[in-house]
Amino acid sequence: MMRALVQRVTNASVTVDGAIIGQIDTGLLVLVCAMQGDTPAQAKALAGKISKLRIFADETGRMNRSLTDVGGSALVVSQFTLAADTTRGNRPGFSAAAAPDDGRALYENFANQLVKLEIPVQTGKFGADMAVALVNDGPVTIWIEN
């Protein structure tokens, strides 16, 4: 079951080795984690769900518009730590996360599915030590498992 933490942002960026490699203005920062057994079909479904998630304000101020409706962008960042198991002890376990090769393929598939939905996408770098900066708008943060 792929996991995503979605944050509505006014801007966000990801930096690797001191260089900004991805940045967006209005849109969504999507931290995404592939779990063991996840499939491309789940990546596609998650992208579809996120593209239609109505968490942007309409003309009356209600959260009633989607990323597509507002013409926003997505900054997609791989985040295997979303697989953390904290049920035992004080050190999280990450054994439920997909193996690195599978995780990379599903992460890239997810980002490509958003592009197919005509959403402008920027990405982080899979497996890299990244610095993510954002201005969370609202704040609005949504946890999704699909």
Buried (B, 14 or more C-beta within 10 A) or exposed (E): BBBBBBBBBEBBBBBBEEEEBBBBEBBBBBBBBBBEEBEEEBBBBBBBEBBEBEBBBEEEEEBEBBBBEBEBBBBBBBBBEBBBEEEEEEEEEEEBBBEEEBBBBBBBBBBBBBEEBEBBBBBBBBEBEBEBEBEEBEEBEBEBEB
